[in-house]
Amino acid sequence: MTIALIEDDISQAEILAKMLSENLAKFGYSDCSIAAFRSGEEFLTKWQPGDYDIILLDIFMQSLSGVETAKKIREKDKTVCLVFCTGSNEFASESYEVNASYYICKPITNEVVVAMLKRLNLELLEKKQFLKLPDGDSVLLHDIIYTEY
């Protein structure tokens, strides 16, 4: 499972990454990768649809906000799980516009992270993971029956 964390506050990003790693391991997902980005712009320049299963976004960031970043993500990827992590409930209604899966208010607690992971239905996410083929096509991992290398 791959997770992108878009947070301009380094200490908040480290705390959230640690909580995610610890709790994902408890759920049996010990080989997850978490990539951190300091801004929406940085993320969007490196991101391709299908790169991440879950994208967590801070809302209040310099230049491009988390909501604006989420809208740009949704233009290209309709299925990735989006989660907002912010210090205000002010944008909760806007999270519906981009079909966000969860909305976390800071300060982030372990209990909130566990509730989010339960809500995201990790088993279903795992079934939706896909592999990009050399010709550019994609295939769902759970559809692969046999392969040779």
N, C-alpha and C positions, 0 to 999 in steps of 0.2 A: 504494500500500500504506500502511495506517495502523497505527501502533504506539503502544500506551500503555505508559508506563514508570512503575510505582508504586514509588517509592523515597524513604524519608524522609531519607536523607543526600544533600544537594544535590551535593556533589562527586562522589559515586559515580554519581549520575544523569547529571551532565554528562559524565563519562568514558564511561559506557556509551552515551549518546546519540551522542557523537562517534564511537565505534567502530562503532556500528550504521550511522550515516550514511555513513561512509567505506567500509565493507565492502558495504553495499547498493549504493552507486554502482559499486563494482567488479563486482558481479553484474549491473549494468545497470538498477538501480532507483534512479535519481537523483531522482525526484520523490516520494519517500516523506515522510510527515509523522509526526513523533514528538511525542507529547504527554506531558508529565511531570506526575505527581501526587505529592504529599507523603504521602498516606495512603490506605488502602483506603476509608475513609469519603468522602474528597474524590472519589475516582474513582467510587464507586458512586452518588453524588448526581448526577453529570453523565453517566453512561454509559447507553447504550441498546444492546440486542443488535444486532450488525451494525456498530457504530461503528468497531471495530478488527479487524484481521486477526490481530494478535499482541499479547498482553498479557504484559509482563514484570513479575514481582512479587518484591519483597524479602519475606522471611518475617518477620524480626524488626522489627516496627513498633509504635508506640504503639497502644493499644487494640485495633484490629482487625488481626490478623496476616495475612500473605500467604495462608496456607492458608485461614483463615476467609473472606477476600475471594474467593479462588478458588471456594470452595463456593457463595458467593452468586452469583458469575458463572455457574457451572454450572447453577444453578436456572433461569436464563433463557436461557442460550446454551450449547448442547452442543457446538458445533463450533469456536469460536474457539481459536486456539493459545495455550496457557498455558505460560509459561517461568518457573521460579523462579530467582532470583539471590540467593544467601545465603552466609553465612560458615560454614555447618555442613552436614554430611551427615545430621544428625539427623532431618530431615523428608523425606528422599528417598522413604521408603516411603509417606508420606502424599500425595506427588505423584501416585501411581498412583490414589488415590481420586478425584481430580478430572481424571484423564486428561491430565496435563501432558505436553507434547511434549518438554520438555528441562529439565534441572536443572543450573545453573551454580553452582560454589563460588567465592566470592571469595578472593583478589583476581582480578578479571576480566582476562583477557589477550586480545589480539587473536586468537590461535589458537583460543581457546575460542569467541569470537564467530563466527568463520568456521565452525567445526565445527557450531555451533548452526544457523546460517543454512543450511548444507548439509543438515542433518538435517530442517529444517522444510519442505524442498521448496518453495521460493518460487514456482515455476511452477504447482504445484498450488494453492497459496494464491491466486494471482492468478486462477485459473479459478473459484475459489469466491467471489470478490467479487460483491456484489450492490448494486443500486440500490433505494432506497426510493421508491415511487411516491406521488403526492399522496393517494391513497385509503388509504394505509397498507400496501398489498401490497408485496412485494419481488420483484425479478426478477434472476436471475444476469446479470452483465454479458456473459459470453460467449454468452448466449442471445439477446442483442439483435441483430437483423439490420438494422433500419432504424428511424430516428427523425426526427421533424421538430420544429423549435422555432419 
